Amino acid sequence: MESLALRLWQDDDLSLLHRANTPEMTAHLNGPETEEQIAERHARYLRLVSAGDAKMFAIVADGRSVGSIGSWKVRWRDRDALETGWFVLPEAQGRGVAAQALGLLIDEELLHADGPDTMVAFPEVDNGASNAVCRRAGFRLEGSFTEAFRGRPLVMNEWVRDLRVR
């Protein structure tokens, strides 16, 4: 597998969000975002990283940014947890990049932190690739639920991982 690293989100990563904002890349997210939504998401990532309220990263493979992954604090089932989400650009898909990036996120960033000991992920139920990443990373499928996302209902699986277990 290629050399993979996580790099904290920075100002010039806006282009990653634009490259991922295609109908194909957002098919499991109720479609693309508007230019304003992309700009706001980028600004939010920068704010959250700067404030230490989230860990947002570019996924860098062999020196090229090929996706994004992050974690942020949420309330899940009446307790503190970390939610994670990611994307990998088409040219890097199918090579285990997302699974390796999630492993790096868990190992290098979360197991050594004093934060919540539970991580959750909510991929759309028909997103076979992201659901497989959760399974491979030791998440347990708890069920599914429907919630509004980008203005429309989205049916998501609810994956949970105990961060205290390697």
DSSP file with accessible surface (Angstrom, degrees, kcal/mol):
  #  RESIDUE AA STRUCTURE BP1 BP2  ACC     N-H-->O    O-->H-N    N-H-->O    O-->H-N    TCO  KAPPA ALPHA  PHI   PSI    X-CA   Y-CA   Z-CA
    1    1 A M              0   0  152      0, 0.0     3,-0.1     0, 0.0    95,-0.1   0.000 360.0 360.0 360.0 152.4    0.0    0.0    0.0
    2    2 A E        -     0   0   29     93,-0.2     2,-0.4     1,-0.1    93,-0.0  -0.126 360.0 -85.7 -66.7 163.5    1.1    3.5   -0.7
    3    3 A S        -     0   0   85      2,-0.0    59,-2.4     1,-0.0     2,-0.4  -0.582  54.4-171.3 -70.5 125.7    2.6    5.8    2.0
    4    4 A L  E     +A   61   0A  19     -2,-0.4     2,-0.3    57,-0.2    57,-0.2  -0.968  12.3 166.2-128.1 140.7   -0.3    7.5    3.8
    5    5 A A  E     -A   60   0A  49     55,-2.4    55,-3.1    -2,-0.4     2,-0.5  -0.966  30.1-127.3-145.6 159.5   -0.4   10.3    6.3
    6    6 A L  E     -A   59   0A  28     -2,-0.3     2,-0.4    53,-0.2    53,-0.2  -0.937  23.5-170.3-108.5 133.0   -2.9   12.6    7.9
    7    7 A R  E     -A   58   0A  67     51,-2.3    51,-3.1    -2,-0.5     3,-0.1  -0.987  32.4-103.6-123.9 130.9   -2.2   16.4    7.8
    8    8 A L  E     -A   57   0A  91     -2,-0.4    49,-0.3    49,-0.2    47,-0.0  -0.209  50.3 -91.8 -51.7 142.3   -4.3   18.9    9.8
    9    9 A W        -     0   0    9     47,-2.7     2,-0.3    36,-0.1    -1,-0.1  -0.276  53.0-176.8 -58.0 137.0   -6.7   20.8    7.6
   10   10 A Q    >   -     0   0   77     -3,-0.1     3,-2.2     1,-0.0     4,-0.2  -0.855  40.7 -92.1-135.9 171.3   -5.3   24.1    6.3
   11   11 A D  G >  S+     0   0  118      1,-0.3     3,-1.2    -2,-0.3    35,-0.1   0.852 119.0  55.9 -56.0 -39.1   -6.5   27.0    4.2
   12   12 A D  G >  S+     0   0  106      1,-0.3     3,-0.7     2,-0.1    -1,-0.3   0.455  85.1  84.5 -80.7   8.4   -5.4   25.6    0.8
   13   13 A D  G X>  +     0   0    4     -3,-2.2     3,-1.3     1,-0.2     4,-1.0   0.504  59.5  95.9 -84.1  -1.0   -7.5   22.4    1.4
   14   14 A L  H X> S+     0   0   57     -3,-1.2     4,-1.8     1,-0.3     3,-0.5   0.879  75.4  63.4 -54.1 -36.2  -10.6   24.1    0.0
   15   15 A S  H <> S+     0   0   66     -3,-0.7     4,-2.6     1,-0.2    -1,-0.3   0.831  94.7  60.3 -61.8 -30.1   -9.8   22.6   -3.4
   16   16 A L  H <> S+     0   0    1     -3,-1.3     4,-1.5     2,-0.2    -1,-0.2   0.914 103.9  49.5 -61.5 -43.0  -10.3   19.1   -1.8
   17   17 A L  H <X S+     0   0    0     -4,-1.0     4,-0.5    -3,-0.5    -2,-0.2   0.899 111.4  49.1 -64.5 -39.4  -13.9   20.0   -0.9
   18   18 A H  H >< S+     0   0   71     -4,-1.8     3,-1.1     1,-0.2    -2,-0.2   0.918 109.8  51.2 -64.2 -43.4  -14.5   21.3   -4.5
   19   19 A R  H 3< S+     0   0  110     -4,-2.6    -1,-0.2     1,-0.3    -2,-0.2   0.792 112.0  47.4 -65.2 -27.3  -13.1   18.1   -6.0
   20   20 A A  H 3< S+     0   0    8     -4,-1.5     2,-1.1    -5,-0.2    -1,-0.3   0.506  88.3  90.5 -89.9  -4.1  -15.3   15.9   -3.8
   21   21 A N    <<  +     0   0   28     -3,-1.1    -1,-0.2    -4,-0.5    -2,-0.1  -0.300  59.9 119.8 -93.6  52.6  -18.5   18.0   -4.6
   22   22 A T  S  > S-     0   0   42     -2,-1.1     4,-1.9    -3,-0.1     5,-0.1  -0.769  77.2-111.1-110.0 160.2  -19.6   15.9   -7.6
   23   23 A P  T  4 S+     0   0   87      0, 0.0     4,-0.3     0, 0.0     8,-0.2   0.895 119.7  49.6 -56.2 -38.3  -22.9   14.0   -8.1
   24   24 A E  T >4 S+     0   0  149      1,-0.2     3,-0.8     2,-0.2     4,-0.2   0.917 112.7  45.4 -67.3 -43.5  -20.9   10.7   -7.9
   25   25 A M  T 34 S+     0   0   33      1,-0.2     3,-0.2     2,-0.1    -1,-0.2   0.726 120.0  40.6 -73.9 -21.0  -19.0   11.6   -4.7
   26   26 A T  T ><>S+     0   0    5     -4,-1.9     5,-2.3     1,-0.1     3,-2.2   0.241  77.8 111.2-111.8  14.2  -22.1   12.9   -3.0
   27   27 A A  G X 5S+     0   0   66     -3,-0.8     3,-0.5    -4,-0.3    -1,-0.1   0.818  84.4  44.7 -58.6 -32.0  -24.6   10.3   -4.1
   28   28 A H  G 3 5S+     0   0   62     -4,-0.2    96,-0.3    -3,-0.2    -1,-0.3   0.214 109.9  58.0 -96.8  14.7  -24.8    8.9   -0.6
   29   29 A L  G < 5S-     0   0   67     -3,-2.2    -1,-0.2    94,-0.1    -2,-0.2   0.019 121.4 -94.4-129.7  24.0  -25.1   12.4    1.0
   30   30 A N  T < 5S-     0   0   23     -3,-0.5    -3,-0.2   121,-0.1    -2,-0.1   0.775  80.5 -64.4  64.8  26.9  -28.2   13.7   -0.8
   31   31 A G  S   <S-     0   0   18     -5,-2.3    -9,-0.1    -8,-0.2    -4,-0.0  -0.139  79.4 -29.1  95.8 174.4  -26.2   15.4   -3.5
   32   32 A P        -     0   0   64      0, 0.0     2,-0.2     0, 0.0   -11,-0.1  -0.145  55.8-120.2 -65.5 160.1  -23.7   18.2   -3.9
   33   33 A E        -     0   0   26      1,-0.1     2,-0.1     2,-0.0    -7,-0.0  -0.583  28.7-105.9 -91.7 161.3  -23.4   21.3   -1.8
   34   34 A T     >  -     0   0   67     -2,-0.2     4,-2.3     1,-0.1     5,-0.2  -0.355  35.4-103.9 -77.4 165.5  -23.7   24.9   -3.0
   35   35 A E  H  > S+     0   0  117      1,-0.2     4,-2.4     2,-0.2     5,-0.2   0.897 124.5  52.2 -56.2 -40.9  -20.6   27.1   -3.3
   36   36 A E  H  > S+     0   0  142      1,-0.2     4,-2.4     2,-0.2    -1,-0.2   0.894 108.2  50.1 -64.8 -40.7  -21.7   28.9   -0.2
   37   37 A Q  H  > S+     0   0   84      2,-0.2     4,-2.5     1,-0.2    -1,-0.2   0.896 110.6  49.9 -65.7 -39.2  -22.1   25.6    1.7
   38   38 A I  H  X S+     0   0    0     -4,-2.3     4,-2.6     2,-0.2    -2,-0.2   0.940 111.4  48.5 -63.4 -46.2  -18.6   24.5    0.6
   39   39 A A  H  X S+     0   0   54     -4,-2.4     4,-2.4     1,-0.2    -2,-0.2   0.911 113.1  47.9 -61.2 -41.6  -17.1   27.8    1.7
   40   40 A E  H  X S+     0   0   85     -4,-2.4     4,-2.7     2,-0.2    -1,-0.2   0.905 110.8  50.7 -67.1 -40.7  -18.8   27.6    5.1
   41   41 A R  H  X S+     0   0   32     -4,-2.5     4,-2.7     2,-0.2    -2,-0.2   0.939 111.3  48.6 -62.9 -43.4  -17.7   24.0    5.6
   42   42 A H  H  X S+     0   0   13     -4,-2.6     4,-2.3     1,-0.2    -2,-0.2   0.945 112.9  47.3 -60.1 -47.4  -14.1   24.9    4.9
   43   43 A A  H  X S+     0   0   35     -4,-2.4     4,-2.5     1,-0.2    -1,-0.2   0.895 111.5  52.0 -62.2 -39.0  -14.3   27.9    7.3
   44   44 A R  H  X S+     0   0   93     -4,-2.7     4,-3.0     2,-0.2     5,-0.2   0.926 107.9  51.3 -64.0 -44.3  -15.9   25.6    9.9
   45   45 A Y  H  X S+     0   0   27     -4,-2.7     4,-2.5     1,-0.2     5,-0.2   0.938 111.5  47.6 -57.3 -46.7  -13.1   23.0    9.6
   46   46 A L  H  X S+     0   0   48     -4,-2.3     4,-2.4     1,-0.2    -2,-0.2   0.917 114.0  47.1 -62.1 -43.1  -10.5   25.8   10.0
   47   47 A R  H  X S+     0   0  130     -4,-2.5     4,-2.5     2,-0.2     6,-0.3   0.926 112.9  48.3 -63.2 -46.7  -12.3   27.2   13.1
   48   48 A L  H  X>S+     0   0   48     -4,-3.0     5,-2.0     2,-0.2     6,-1.1   0.904 113.8  46.2 -63.7 -41.8  -12.8   23.8   14.7
   49   49 A V  H ><5S+     0   0   30     -4,-2.5     3,-0.8    -5,-0.2    -1,-0.2   0.941 113.3  49.5 -65.0 -46.0   -9.1   22.8   14.2
   50   50 A S  H 3<5S+     0   0  110     -4,-2.4    -2,-0.2     1,-0.3    -1,-0.2   0.895 114.8  44.1 -61.1 -39.6   -7.9   26.2   15.4
   51   51 A A  H 3<5S-     0   0   65     -4,-2.5    -1,-0.3    -5,-0.2    -2,-0.2   0.565 110.3-121.1 -82.3 -10.1  -10.1   26.0   18.6
   52   52 A G  T <<5S+     0   0   55     -3,-0.8    -3,-0.2    -4,-0.8    -4,-0.1   0.671  78.9 122.1  76.9  17.3   -9.2   22.3   19.2
   53   53 A D  S   <S+     0   0   91     -5,-2.0    20,-0.9    -6,-0.3     2,-0.3   0.543  76.6  13.8 -89.6  -9.5  -12.9   21.3   19.0
   54   54 A A  E     - B   0  72A   9     -6,-1.1     2,-0.6    18,-0.2    18,-0.2  -0.975  66.0-128.8-155.6 161.8  -12.3   18.8   16.1
   55   55 A K  E     + B   0  71A  59     16,-2.8    16,-1.8    -2,-0.3     2,-0.5  -0.929  33.4 175.1-117.6 100.8   -9.6   17.0   14.4
   56   56 A M  E     + B   0  70A   4     -2,-0.6   -47,-2.7    14,-0.2     2,-0.3  -0.932   7.7 179.9-110.8 132.0  -10.0   17.6   10.6
   57   57 A F  E     -AB   8  69A   7     12,-3.0    12,-2.0    -2,-0.5     2,-0.4  -0.942  30.8-130.9-132.1 151.7   -7.3   16.2    8.3
   58   58 A A  E     -AB   7  68A   0    -51,-3.1   -51,-2.3    -2,-0.3     2,-0.6  -0.798  32.3-129.0 -88.1 140.8   -6.4   16.0    4.7
   59   59 A I  E     -AB   6  67A   0      8,-2.7     7,-3.1    -2,-0.4     8,-0.8  -0.863  26.1-162.6 -91.1 121.7   -5.5   12.4    3.7
   60   60 A V  E     -AB   5  65A  25    -55,-3.1   -55,-2.4    -2,-0.6     2,-0.5  -0.938   9.6-175.8-114.6 119.6   -2.1   12.5    2.0
   61   61 A A  E >  S-AB   4  64A   0      3,-2.9     3,-2.2    -2,-0.5   -57,-0.2  -0.976  74.8 -19.2-116.9 121.7   -1.0    9.5   -0.1
   62   62 A D  T 3  S-     0   0   93    -59,-2.4    -1,-0.2    -2,-0.5   -58,-0.1   0.876 130.3 -49.6  49.3  41.7    2.4    9.6   -1.7
   63   63 A G  T 3  S+     0   0   70    -60,-0.2     2,-0.4     1,-0.2    -1,-0.3   0.402 118.1 106.5  83.8  -0.9    2.5   13.4   -1.2
   64   64 A R  E <  S-B   61   0A 115     -3,-2.2    -3,-2.9     2,-0.0     2,-0.5  -0.912  72.7-121.2-114.8 138.2   -0.9   14.1   -2.8
   65   65 A S  E     +B   60   0A  34     -2,-0.4    -5,-0.2    -5,-0.2     3,-0.1  -0.633  39.2 164.5 -74.2 119.9   -4.1   15.1   -1.0
   66   66 A V  E     -     0   0A   0     -7,-3.1    23,-3.2    -2,-0.5     2,-0.3   0.326  56.2 -28.3-122.1   5.1   -6.6   12.4   -1.9
   67   67 A G  E     -BC  59  88A   0     -8,-0.8    -8,-2.7    21,-0.3     2,-0.3  -0.987  58.5-100.5 171.3-168.1   -9.4   12.9    0.7
   68   68 A S  E     +BC  58  87A   3     19,-2.1    19,-2.3    -2,-0.3     2,-0.3  -0.985  23.1 176.2-145.0 150.6  -10.4   14.1    4.1
   69   69 A I  E     +BC  57  86A   0    -12,-2.0   -12,-3.0    -2,-0.3     2,-0.3  -0.978  12.6 158.6-150.3 151.4  -11.2   12.5    7.5
   70   70 A G  E     -BC  56  85A   0     15,-1.8    15,-1.3    -2,-0.3     2,-0.3  -0.978  25.7-140.3-162.0 174.3  -12.0   14.0   10.9
   71   71 A S  E     +BC  55  84A   2    -16,-1.8   -16,-2.8    -2,-0.3     2,-0.3  -0.990  18.2 176.1-144.3 148.1  -13.5   13.5   14.3
   72   72 A W  E     -BC  54  83A  68     11,-1.8    11,-3.1    -2,-0.3     2,-0.2  -0.982  36.0 -93.9-150.8 155.0  -15.6   15.9   16.4
   73   73 A K  E     + C   0  82A 138    -20,-0.9     2,-0.3    -2,-0.3     9,-0.2  -0.503  47.5 164.2 -76.9 138.4  -17.4   15.7   19.7
   74   74 A V  E     - C   0  81A  34      7,-2.5     7,-2.3    -2,-0.2     2,-0.6  -0.924  41.0-112.1-141.0 166.2  -21.1   14.8   19.8
   75   75 A R  E     + C   0  80A 154     -2,-0.3     2,-0.4     5,-0.2     5,-0.2  -0.932  39.3 178.6 -98.9 123.3  -23.8   13.7   22.2
   76   76 A W  E >   - C   0  79A  20      3,-3.2     3,-1.1    -2,-0.6    -2,-0.0  -0.987  66.0 -17.3-130.7 121.0  -24.7   10.1   21.3
   77   77 A R  T 3  S-     0   0  134     -2,-0.4    -1,-0.1     1,-0.3     3,-0.1   0.914 128.2 -51.7  49.6  48.0  -27.3    8.2   23.4
   78   78 A D  T 3  S+     0   0  147      1,-0.2     2,-0.3    -3,-0.0    -1,-0.3   0.728 122.6  88.0  64.7  25.8  -27.0   10.6   26.3
   79   79 A R  E <  S-C   76   0A 112     -3,-1.1    -3,-3.2    37,-0.0     2,-0.2  -0.981  83.5 -92.0-145.7 162.2  -23.2   10.4   26.5
   80   80 A D  E     +C   75   0A 100     -2,-0.3     2,-0.3    -5,-0.2    37,-0.3  -0.495  52.2 157.6 -73.0 140.2  -20.1   12.1   25.0
   81   81 A A  E     -C   74   0A   0     -7,-2.3    -7,-2.5    -2,-0.2     2,-0.5  -0.923  39.6-114.3-149.8 171.3  -18.7   10.5   21.9
   82   82 A L  E     -Cd  73 119A  13     36,-2.4    38,-2.9    -2,-0.3     2,-0.4  -0.973  25.2-153.6-112.1 129.8  -16.6   11.3   18.8
   83   83 A E  E     -Cd  72 120A  48    -11,-3.1   -11,-1.8    -2,-0.5     2,-0.3  -0.799  12.2-163.1 -98.3 145.8  -18.2   11.2   15.4
   84   84 A T  E     +Cd  71 121A   3     36,-2.2    38,-0.5    -2,-0.4     2,-0.3  -0.932  13.4 169.1-127.0 154.7  -16.1   10.5   12.4
   85   85 A G  E     +C   70   0A  26    -15,-1.3   -15,-1.8    -2,-0.3     2,-0.3  -0.972   5.5 173.1-157.2 158.1  -16.6   11.0    8.7
   86   86 A W  E     -C   69   0A  40     -2,-0.3     2,-0.3   -17,-0.2   -17,-0.2  -0.972  16.0-157.6-157.1 166.1  -14.4   10.8    5.6
   87   87 A F  E     -C   68   0A  32    -19,-2.3   -19,-2.1    -2,-0.3     2,-0.4  -0.969   6.2-158.4-148.2 151.5  -14.2   10.9    1.8
   88   88 A V  E     -C   67   0A  11     -2,-0.3   -21,-0.3   -21,-0.2     5,-0.1  -1.000  28.2-116.3-129.0 129.4  -11.6    9.6   -0.7
   89   89 A L    >>  -     0   0    1    -23,-3.2     3,-2.1    -2,-0.4     4,-0.6  -0.252  32.0-107.1 -63.3 152.4  -11.4   11.0   -4.2
   90   90 A P  G >4 S+     0   0   73      0, 0.0     3,-1.2     0, 0.0    -1,-0.1   0.836 116.0  60.3 -52.6 -39.2  -12.1    8.6   -7.1
   91   91 A E  G 34 S+     0   0   89      1,-0.3    -2,-0.1     3,-0.0   -25,-0.0   0.691 112.2  39.9 -67.6 -13.8   -8.5    8.3   -8.2
   92   92 A A  G X4 S+     0   0    0     -3,-2.1     3,-0.7   -26,-0.2     5,-0.5   0.387  91.8 112.6-112.0   1.4   -7.6    6.9   -4.8
   93   93 A Q  T <<  +     0   0  100     -3,-1.2    -4,-0.0    -4,-0.6     0, 0.0  -0.330  65.9  33.7 -74.8 157.0  -10.6    4.7   -4.1
   94   94 A G  T 3  S+     0   0   85      1,-0.1    -1,-0.2    -2,-0.0    -3,-0.0   0.579  94.2  90.5  80.3  10.8  -10.5    0.9   -4.0
   95   95 A R  S <  S-     0   0  102     -3,-0.7   -93,-0.2   -94,-0.0    -2,-0.1   0.197 104.6-100.6-121.9  12.5   -7.0    0.7   -2.4
   96   96 A G  S  > S+     0   0   17    -95,-0.1     4,-2.4     3,-0.0     5,-0.2   0.625  78.3 135.7  80.9  14.0   -7.8    0.8    1.3
   97   97 A V  H  > S+     0   0    3     -5,-0.5     4,-2.9     1,-0.2     5,-0.2   0.932  71.3  47.2 -62.6 -47.4   -7.1    4.5    1.7
   98   98 A A  H  > S+     0   0   14      1,-0.2     4,-2.7     2,-0.2     5,-0.2   0.930 113.5  48.0 -62.8 -43.2  -10.2    5.2    3.8
   99   99 A A  H  > S+     0   0   15      2,-0.2     4,-2.3     1,-0.2    -1,-0.2   0.920 113.9  46.6 -64.2 -42.2   -9.6    2.2    6.1
  100  100 A Q  H  X S+     0   0   63     -4,-2.4     4,-2.4     2,-0.2    -2,-0.2   0.918 112.4  50.4 -66.7 -40.4   -6.0    3.0    6.6
  101  101 A A  H  X S+     0   0    0     -4,-2.9     4,-2.7    -5,-0.2    -2,-0.2   0.914 110.2  50.1 -63.8 -41.0   -6.8    6.7    7.3
  102  102 A L  H  X S+     0   0    0     -4,-2.7     4,-2.7     1,-0.2     5,-0.2   0.916 109.2  51.9 -64.5 -40.1   -9.4    5.7    9.8
  103  103 A G  H  X S+     0   0   24     -4,-2.3     4,-3.1    -5,-0.2     5,-0.3   0.922 110.7  47.9 -60.2 -43.0   -6.9    3.4   11.5
  104  104 A L  H  X>S+     0   0   28     -4,-2.4     4,-2.5     2,-0.2     5,-0.7   0.913 110.8  51.6 -63.2 -42.2   -4.4    6.3   11.7
  105  105 A L  I  X>S+     0   0    0     -4,-2.7     4,-1.2     3,-0.2     5,-1.1   0.939 115.9  40.7 -60.1 -45.6   -7.1    8.6   13.1
  106  106 A I  I  X>S+     0   0    2     -4,-2.7     5,-2.4     3,-0.2     4,-0.9   0.970 122.5  38.7 -68.2 -52.6   -8.0    6.1   15.8
  107  107 A D  I  <5S+     0   0   62     -4,-3.1     5,-0.2    -5,-0.2    -3,-0.2   0.944 126.0  31.1 -66.4 -51.3   -4.5    5.0   16.7
  108  108 A E  I  <5S+     0   0  108     -4,-2.5    -3,-0.2    -5,-0.3    -1,-0.2   0.775 131.9  24.9 -84.6 -26.8   -2.5    8.3   16.5
  109  109 A E  I  <<S+     0   0   55     -4,-1.2    -3,-0.2    -5,-0.7    -2,-0.1   0.791 125.2  29.9-109.9 -33.9   -5.2   10.8   17.5
  110  110 A L  I ><<S+     0   0    9     -5,-1.1     3,-1.4    -4,-0.9     5,-0.3   0.831 106.1  59.1-106.2 -37.9   -7.8    9.2   19.6
  111  111 A L  T 3 <S+     0   0   43     -5,-2.4    -4,-0.1     1,-0.3    -1,-0.1   0.783 111.6  46.8 -65.5 -21.8   -6.5    6.3   21.7
  112  112 A H  T 3  S+     0   0  143     -6,-0.3    -1,-0.3    -5,-0.2     2,-0.2   0.389  96.8  95.0 -98.7   2.2   -4.0    8.7   23.3
  113  113 A A  S <  S-     0   0   42     -3,-1.4    -3,-0.1     3,-0.1    -4,-0.0  -0.510  74.3-132.2 -92.9 161.9   -6.5   11.5   24.0
  114  114 A D  S    S+     0   0  172     -2,-0.2     3,-0.1     3,-0.0    -1,-0.1   0.097  75.7 104.2 -95.9  22.3   -8.4   12.2   27.2
  115  115 A G  S    S-     0   0   39     -5,-0.3   -33,-0.1     1,-0.2   -35,-0.0   0.047  81.9 -36.0 -88.6-161.1  -11.6   12.5   25.3
  116  116 A P        -     0   0   24      0, 0.0    -1,-0.2     0, 0.0   -35,-0.1  -0.158  44.5-142.0 -58.5 152.7  -14.6   10.3   24.9
  117  117 A D  S    S+     0   0   61    -37,-0.3    46,-2.9    -3,-0.1    47,-0.6   0.299  78.2  75.1-101.4  10.4  -14.0    6.5   24.6
  118  118 A T  E     - E   0 162A   4    -38,-0.2   -36,-2.4    44,-0.2     2,-0.4  -0.973  58.7-165.8-124.9 136.2  -16.7    5.9   22.0
  119  119 A M  E     -dE  82 161A   0     42,-2.7    42,-2.8    -2,-0.4     2,-0.3  -0.959   8.1-168.1-118.4 140.0  -16.5    6.7   18.3
  120  120 A V  E     -dE  83 160A   0    -38,-2.9   -36,-2.2    -2,-0.4     2,-0.3  -0.916   6.4-171.4-125.5 152.6  -19.6    6.7   16.0
  121  121 A A  E     -dE  84 159A   1     38,-1.9    38,-2.7    -2,-0.3   -36,-0.1  -0.991   7.5-163.0-141.7 145.0  -20.0    6.8   12.3
  122  122 A F        +     0   0   38    -38,-0.5    36,-0.1    -2,-0.3     3,-0.1  -0.480  17.2 171.3-130.8  63.5  -23.2    7.2   10.2
  123  123 A P        -     0   0   15      0, 0.0    34,-3.1     0, 0.0   -94,-0.1  -0.407  47.3 -91.5 -70.7 152.1  -22.7    6.2    6.6
  124  124 A E  B >   -F  156   0A  29    -96,-0.3     3,-2.1    32,-0.3    32,-0.3  -0.300  39.5-115.0 -59.9 143.6  -25.8    6.0    4.4
  125  125 A V  T 3  S+     0   0   44     30,-2.2    -1,-0.1     1,-0.3    31,-0.1   0.801 113.9  47.6 -58.5 -31.3  -27.2    2.5    4.4
  126  126 A D  T 3  S+     0   0  121     29,-0.3     2,-1.7     1,-0.1    -1,-0.3   0.385  80.7 105.5 -92.6   5.8  -26.5    1.8    0.7
  127  127 A N    <>  +     0   0   30     -3,-2.1     4,-2.4     1,-0.2     5,-0.3  -0.619  46.6 177.9 -86.1  83.6  -22.9    3.2    0.9
  128  128 A G  H  > S+     0   0   50     -2,-1.7     4,-2.2     1,-0.2    -1,-0.2   0.871  73.1  52.9 -57.6 -39.4  -21.2   -0.2    0.7
  129  129 A A  H  > S+     0   0   73      2,-0.2     4,-2.0     1,-0.2    -1,-0.2   0.946 112.3  42.5 -65.2 -48.7  -17.7    1.1    0.7
  130  130 A S  H  > S+     0   0   20      2,-0.2     4,-2.0     1,-0.2    -1,-0.2   0.878 113.6  52.1 -68.8 -35.6  -18.1    3.3    3.9
  131  131 A N  H  X S+     0   0    8     -4,-2.4     4,-2.2     1,-0.2    -1,-0.2   0.910 109.1  50.9 -65.3 -37.4  -20.0    0.6    5.7
  132  132 A A  H  X S+     0   0   34     -4,-2.2     4,-2.8    -5,-0.3    -2,-0.2   0.891 106.4  54.9 -66.1 -37.3  -17.2   -1.9    4.9
  133  133 A V  H  X S+     0   0   13     -4,-2.0     4,-1.7     2,-0.2    -1,-0.2   0.932 108.5  49.0 -60.2 -44.9  -14.6    0.6    6.3
  134  134 A C  H  <>S+     0   0    0     -4,-2.0     5,-2.4     2,-0.2    -2,-0.2   0.941 112.0  47.9 -59.5 -47.4  -16.5    0.8    9.5
  135  135 A R  H ><5S+     0   0  145     -4,-2.2     3,-1.6     1,-0.2    -2,-0.2   0.935 111.9  49.4 -60.0 -46.8  -16.7   -3.0    9.8
  136  136 A R  H 3<5S+     0   0  171     -4,-2.8    -1,-0.2     1,-0.3    -2,-0.2   0.793 106.7  57.1 -64.5 -28.0  -13.0   -3.4    9.0
  137  137 A A  T 3<5S-     0   0   20     -4,-1.7    -1,-0.3    -5,-0.2    -2,-0.2   0.319 123.6-100.5 -88.7   8.5  -12.1   -0.8   11.6
  138  138 A G  T < 5S+     0   0   51     -3,-1.6    24,-0.3     1,-0.3    -3,-0.2   0.645  70.5 149.7  86.0  15.8  -13.8   -2.8   14.4
  139  139 A F      < -     0   0   11     -5,-2.4     2,-0.5    -6,-0.2    -1,-0.3  -0.500  39.9-135.4 -77.8 153.5  -17.1   -0.8   14.6
  140  140 A R  E     -G  160   0A 131     20,-3.6    20,-2.2    -2,-0.2     2,-0.5  -0.932  15.8-123.7-111.7 130.7  -20.2   -2.6   15.6
  141  141 A L  E     +G  159   0A  84     -2,-0.5    18,-0.2    18,-0.2     3,-0.1  -0.618  29.4 176.9 -76.6 120.7  -23.5   -2.0   13.7
  142  142 A E  E     -     0   0A  64     16,-3.4     2,-0.3    -2,-0.5    -1,-0.2   0.599  52.1 -84.6 -97.8 -18.5  -26.2   -0.9   16.1
  143  143 A G  E     -G  158   0A  30     15,-0.7    15,-3.0     2,-0.0    -1,-0.3  -0.973  47.3 -79.7 147.3-158.4  -29.0   -0.3   13.6
  144  144 A S  E     -G  157   0A  74     -2,-0.3     2,-0.3    13,-0.3    13,-0.2  -0.940  32.2-176.8-141.8 163.7  -30.1    2.4   11.3
  145  145 A F  E     -G  156   0A  57     11,-2.3    11,-3.1    -2,-0.3     2,-0.4  -0.968  23.1-121.9-153.9 164.1  -32.1    5.7   11.5
  146  146 A T  E     +G  155   0A  90     -2,-0.3     2,-0.3     9,-0.2     9,-0.2  -0.949  33.9 163.2-116.2 134.2  -33.4    8.4    9.3
  147  147 A E  E     -G  154   0A 114      7,-2.1     7,-2.0    -2,-0.4     2,-0.2  -0.986  43.7 -96.7-146.0 151.1  -32.5   12.1    9.7
  148  148 A A  E     +G  153   0A  76     -2,-0.3     2,-0.3     5,-0.2    -2,-0.0  -0.510  44.7 173.5 -68.4 132.7  -32.7   15.2    7.6
  149  149 A F  E >   -G  152   0A  73      3,-3.0     3,-1.4    -2,-0.2    -2,-0.0  -0.960  68.2  -6.5-144.5 125.8  -29.4   15.9    5.8
  150  150 A R  T 3  S-     0   0   63     -2,-0.3    -1,-0.1     1,-0.3  -121,-0.0   0.880 132.7 -53.7  52.2  40.9  -28.9   18.6    3.2
  151  151 A G  T 3  S+     0   0   76      1,-0.1    -1,-0.3     0, 0.0    -3,-0.1   0.457 123.8  78.9  82.9   2.5  -32.6   19.3    3.4
  152  152 A R  E <  S- G   0 149A 135     -3,-1.4    -3,-3.0    -5,-0.1    -1,-0.1  -0.964  87.7 -88.3-139.2 157.2  -33.9   15.7    2.7
  153  153 A P  E     - G   0 148A 100      0, 0.0     2,-0.4     0, 0.0    -5,-0.2  -0.359  40.4-169.6 -64.0 142.2  -34.3   12.5    4.7
  154  154 A L  E     - G   0 147A  10     -7,-2.0    -7,-2.1  -125,-0.0     2,-0.6  -0.994  15.7-142.4-135.7 125.8  -31.2   10.3    4.7
  155  155 A V  E     - G   0 146A  57     -2,-0.4   -30,-2.2    -9,-0.2     2,-0.4  -0.816  30.0-177.6 -91.3 120.7  -31.2    6.7    6.0
  156  156 A M  E     -FG 124 145A  14    -11,-3.1   -11,-2.3    -2,-0.6   -32,-0.3  -0.910  26.6-125.2-123.2 146.4  -28.0    6.0    7.8
  157  157 A N  E     - G   0 144A  25    -34,-3.1     2,-0.7    -2,-0.4   -13,-0.3  -0.604  24.0-134.5 -80.7 151.3  -26.4    3.1    9.6
  158  158 A E  E     - G   0 143A  23    -15,-3.0   -16,-3.4    -2,-0.2   -15,-0.7  -0.917  26.2-177.1-113.3 104.2  -25.3    3.6   13.1
  159  159 A W  E     -EG 121 141A   7    -38,-2.7   -38,-1.9    -2,-0.7     2,-0.4  -0.857   2.9-168.8-105.0 141.1  -21.8    2.2   13.7
  160  160 A V  E     -EG 120 140A   3    -20,-2.2   -20,-3.6    -2,-0.4     2,-0.4  -0.980   5.8-173.2-133.7 139.6  -20.1    2.3   17.1
  161  161 A R  E     -E  119   0A  27    -42,-2.8   -42,-2.7    -2,-0.4     2,-0.7  -0.997  22.9-135.1-136.2 132.3  -16.5    1.6   18.2
  162  162 A D  E >   -E  118   0A  46     -2,-0.4     3,-1.2   -24,-0.3   -44,-0.2  -0.759  14.5-159.6 -81.0 114.9  -15.0    1.4   21.7
  163  163 A L  T 3  S+     0   0    6    -46,-2.9   -45,-0.1    -2,-0.7    -1,-0.1   0.592  84.8  69.7 -75.3  -9.6  -11.8    3.3   21.5
  164  164 A R  T 3  S+     0   0  170    -47,-0.6     2,-0.5     2,-0.1    -1,-0.2   0.642  88.5  76.0 -80.4 -11.9  -10.4    1.6   24.6
  165  165 A V    <         0   0   85     -3,-1.2   -54,-0.0     1,-0.0    -1,-0.0  -0.861 360.0 360.0-104.2 126.4  -10.1   -1.7   22.6
  166  166 A R              0   0  191     -2,-0.5    -2,-0.1   -55,-0.0    -4,-0.0  -0.442 360.0 360.0 -73.0 360.0   -7.2   -2.0   20.1
